[in-house]
Every structure is written in structure tokens, then in C-alpha cells.
Amino acid sequence: MIASSDVVLIANAARFHPLHAMAAVEAGKHVFVEKPHGIDPAGARLMKAACELARARKLCVVSGLQSRYHEGYAETVRRIHDGANGDIIALEENFLRGPYGVVERKPGLSELEWQCSTQYHFPWLSGDDVPQSLAHNLDRSSWVLREQAPIKCHGLGGRSSMTEPIYGSVFDHHSVVYEFASGVRIYAFCRTTTGCYNETSSLVLGTKGRASLLNSRLWGENTWRWEGACNPYQVEHDRLFAAIRSGQPINNGDYMMRRTLITTMGQLSCYTGKEVTWEQINRSEFHYPPKPGDRGDDMEPPVKPGPNGSYPVYVPGRTSLLI
């Protein structure tokens, strides 16, 4: 398939995004790759190498972090950078909603086939909800903070109510606090639980007011609201193909990879209950099993249901993952 194409669009299980991006770039193809751009430090390292190779070969790599292509968000961020909100005190990120991607198990599927068919519910395929969902939120926050990397984070998470086999082995709630050298903190929350309060927001609190990126709005000393309309999902592809046709390639690799590591460190902190530093996540060799060479249609999945049919989950305080 790669050989017969000019552009490869990667939107399958996130585990394979780095592998398939590298294969496409090595074949000389332009790439659009959905988030997450890796689910563990080893995958992030491979995606970084793919982006660097694409840059050297003058190939496009465009990210599915579509917020960067929204004109209203971009104008809001520009005004924040120009001081409309004053000094940033903190940022709050929310992605709270019910379970998504839930499908019934079809008769006759092997355990491996079943897990691959509902990949959002198994960390070894999807990376769980911090890389999957908070990726967009944390990308927006990092954009506001001028691409700073956090010095450390601590997370809380678990599975409270979505325990039936259909929900796999992911957590159903996460919260992560990221701390930056400036003292600014990001408070990030995601949840996939039914019957609860829902909210999707990216909020910036400053000394002169506050901002909502998703509403492209400022309140306070410099109240303002963007009145335009924008479909960033279309814009990102318009710009990708325009760049290909003009011979002036786009490469989103820098912020793609920073975001991948930010979300990965948050997820691993939730799983282990440990504080995770930026230095740790950058030097870690951790990857979710199986090893790359052990994958195949006849492999045994790395997690299997327990006696009651539900899947075991990581246990904060007892689980150790970073190596």
C-alpha cells in the first residue's frame, strides 16, 4: 500500500503510529499521522527519528493535533503571548465524558482479534486516556507556554466503575499536575465514566484575566472574542497538500514529540502513583509489551481477562514501569 501511494495517512491503533510513520518516510512518502504519536518512550523515540528523517528528505509530516490549525485558537494564543492575560498563573485542562469507541464483542473472535477491534480499551494498543484524549489539551497548554517542557508531574488515576469486560484494561479516570520551572502548573483531568458531569475545556488563568481557548475568548482587562469560523480538521489537510504541491514541506515533529512525552509521563505517573520527571521520561527505555519483534497474528495478547471476565489493571503504588 505504501509503495502505491504519494501520501500515507496513519490513523490505526496508536501503538503502530511510530512504526508505520517510519516505514512511510523510509519509502519516501509524505505522512499525516494522528495522535498519539507514540504511547511509550520507546515509541516516541522511533517517531522522533521518523520526523528527523522526513526533514532530511524534505518530506511532510503533519500531526493530527488539529488545534494548531484553528485560526481562532491561534489568535487567542497570540493575544496571550502579547500579554492580554498578564502573567500566566495556571492552566486547567478538562476532557470529561462517557466511554468512547465501545463495541460489542463479535462471536468467533480470538482474544487478540477482540482486543485489536476495541483498541482504545487496551493500553498496549492505545496508551490509555492521557495520551489519547489529553493529548489535544496538553498540546494547547504547551502552545500557550511557548513549548516549555515540564520539569515533573504527578498523577492520580484508576478504574472506579467501568469494570465490565467490554471496557478492557484502561483506567476510567485520570488527573495529572504538571509543574514548570517558572512555577506555573497545568491541572489536567480526563474521565470516561457514565452518569457524571462532562466538560471539554482549555482554560488559562492570568494576572489580568482568563482565557478559554476552545471558545477563542478572553475575559478581564482585555475582554475579546473571536467571531470567525474554522474547521481545523480540513485546514490541516489543506495545508499538507498545499505544502506537497509547492515543494515547501511542513514538519510538525518538534511539538509532536514534546507532546508525546508529556502525555506519556502523565500516564505512567497515574499507573505507578510515582512522580515522574522530564529527565526520567527522556532517558527511559520503557515500552508496553510485547517487544517489537514479538508481534504477529499468532501472538498472545499481553493482558487476558480474569476469572470474572474483567481485565486486570495497573495498581498505583505497586506497579513499576519506568526503566
N, C-alpha and C positions, 0 to 999 in steps of 0.2 A: 504493500500500500504506500509506504513512504517513497519508494522508487518511482511510483507513477504520479506523484503529486509535486506541486510547487510550494505549498504551504501545508503544514501539519497542525491541526487543531487538537489539543490534548485536553480531554475532559472526562477521563475514566477514573478509576479508583486512584486516590491521591498517592498511594504507595508507589505507583508506577510513573508518576509525572517526571521525576528526575531521569529515570532510565529511558523513557521514551523521548524526552526532550534531547538528551544526549545522542540517541540514535538518529533523530531527525537532523540535528545540527551536523553530525558526522557525515550524513548523507547529503549535506549542502542545502538543506531546506530551511525556509523561514518557519518560525514557530509562534503559535499562540498557545499559551498554557494557562489553564485555570488554576486558581488557588485550591488547596495549599500547594506550594511549590516544593514540598518535602514534608515528611511527618516526623522526622528524627534528624539528629545531627549528621549522620552518615548520608542521608538523602539530600540534605541541604548542601553538603559539600559537593556532591555529584552535580546538583543543579547549578551551583556556582561555577563549576568547571565548564558546564554546557554553555552558560551565558558568556563566559570569557572566550570560549572557542568561537561562539557566534560573533562576538565583537571582532575577533581577529579575522574572521572570514567575511565580514561585512554582511551578516545575516540579521534579520529582525528577530527579536524575542519580545513579545508583548504579553503582559500579565493580565489575568482575569480580575485583578484588583481594580475594578472599574471606577471606583471613587475618584481616582486620579484624572479621569477623563470627563468628569462632571463640571460644567462651566460654573454653576452656582457654588459648588464646594470650593472650586479653585479661587473664585473671587472672595469667598469668606475667609479662606486661609490667607490670601494675600492681605486682606484688611487686618487680620490678627497679627500677621508679621509686621505690618506697618504701625502697630501699636494701638489699634482701635479698642482692644480689650484691656490694654495696660499690660502689666506683667502677669504671666500665667501662674496661677496658684495650683491648680489641679485640673485633671480631666476625668470625666466619668463616661464609661462606655457600657451600653446595655444591648444585649441580644437575647431577649427573654420571650420564648414562645413554646408551643407544643412540639411533640416529636415530629420529625420530618423524614421523608424517604421511607416510610413504614410500608412494607409489603407482606402479604401472606406467603407462607412457605408452600410452594407448589409440590404436589406429590411426586415422588421419584427422584428428587434432587439429593445428591450426596451432600454430606456436611460441608465440604469445600465449595460445592456449587451454590449451596444455600447462602453461605457467608459472603461469597462474591456477589450474589444477586442483591444483597442488602448491605452493601459495603459501608454505608455510613454508620452502622451499628457495631463495627468491629475495629478497635484501634489499630490492629496490624495492617488494615487496609486504608483507613481514613485518617488516623491520627487523633480522633475524638474531636470534641466540640471547640476547643480553644483554637487549634489550627484551622478547623473547618469554618467556624462561624465568626469568632472574634478576629479572624484574620482581617476582615474588612474594617472593623472598628479600630483595631490596633494600627492598621495602616494609616487611617485618618489621623489618629493621635500622633503617630510618628511624623507624619507630614507637618502637623501643627508645630511639633517640637523640633522642626528643622533637621529631621533624620537622626536625632540623637539616639544612641543605644542606651538602654537602662543598665545600671550597674548591678542590679539584682532584682529578684522578685520573690514573693511568697504567695502560695495559692492554697485554696480550700476547695474540696470537691468530693463528690461521691455519688452513689445511686440510692435514692430515697424511696421512690415509688414505682418507677418504670422498670420492674424486675422480671416481667414475663419474657419467655424465650425470644419473642419477636423483636425485643429491644437489644438483643445481643449482649455485649460486654462493655459498652461505653458507660460513662458517668451520665447522670441526668442533670447535674448542676455543677457549676464551676464559678469561682471568684478568684481573681488574681490582682495583686497590688504590685505595680512596678515602680521602682524608685530610681530617679535620675541624679546625676552628680549635682545638679542645680538645687536639689531638694524637692523638685516637682514630683508628684506621684500621679500615676494613672490607676484608677479604680475600675476594673473591668469585670463584667458579670455576664454569664450566659447560662441558659437553662432550657431544657427540652422536656417539660413536665406538663401534663394536662391539668386543667382546673385551677390554674394560677394566673396571677397578674402578668400581662405581657407588655413589653416595651422594646422598641428598637430606637436607639438614640446615640449620638456622639456629642457630648456637652463639654464646653471649655469654660472654666471659671477663671476670671481675671480680676485685677485690681480696679478696672474701670467698667466692668460689666461681665456679661456672659454671652456665649455663642452656642448655637445649635447648627452643626454642620449639615445635618440631614434636612433642616428647614432653611438653610442658607440665610441665617438670621443672626443679628446682634441686638442685645438689649443693654441699656446703661447709658453712659455718657455719649456714646456714638451709635444710637439706635439706627438700624438699617435692615432692609430685607431685599434679597434678590427676587426679581419678578419674572425671570425668564423661564424657559422650559428646556430640558435636556434629557436625552436618553443615552447615558454613558455606555450602555451595552452596545449600542450601534456605533457611537463615536469611536470606541477603542478599535473596532474593526475597520471603520472608515480610515482611521489614521494608519493602521497596519498596512492596508492595501495601498494607500497613497504613498507610504514610505517605500514599499516594494517597487511600485511603478516609477518613482522618482529616483531610485537608486540611493536614497539617503536613509539608511536603516535606523530603526528605533531599537533600543535595547533597554528594557526596564530592569535589568539584572540587579542593579545596586539595591533598590528598595525592595525588590522581590526577596532577595536573600536575607536582608536585615529583618524583614517581617517574618520570614520563615523561622528564624532563630528566636525571635521574640515570642512568637506563639508556642514554639516547641518548649522553650524554657518554662513558660507558664503551665503548659500541660504536664510536664514532668514534675513540676513542683506540686501540682494538685495530686498527682498519682502517688508521690512519695511522702508528701507532707513536709518536705525539706525546703529551705531557702536555696535558690539556685542563682548563681552569679553569671554575669555575661562571660567572664573568663572561663568558667566551667563549661558552659554550653558550647563555646567555641573550640575547646580542646577535646570535647567528648567524642568518643567513637561509637556511642550507643546507636543501635538500630533495633527496630522491632523484629523479632524472629518471623519467618525463617531467614537464614542467610541468603544473599542474592543467588548464589549457585544452587541452592536447595529448592528453588521454586519450580513448580511444574504442575500439570494437570493431575498427576497422581500423588501429589504430596499430601501429608496430613496437616490439617489446619493447626496453628499453634495454640488455639483455645477450643475447648469442647464443652458441651453442656454437662452440668452436674446431674445428680440423681433425680432432681425435681424438674429437669429440663431447662432451668435457667443457667446462664453462663457466669462463671466466677469473674470478679473484677479485681483490679489492683486495690491494695489496702494501705491508705496513708499511714505513715509511722512504722509500717512493716515492710513495705515494698521498697526495694533498692534497684534503681535502673541506671543512673549515670555512671559511666566508666570512662 
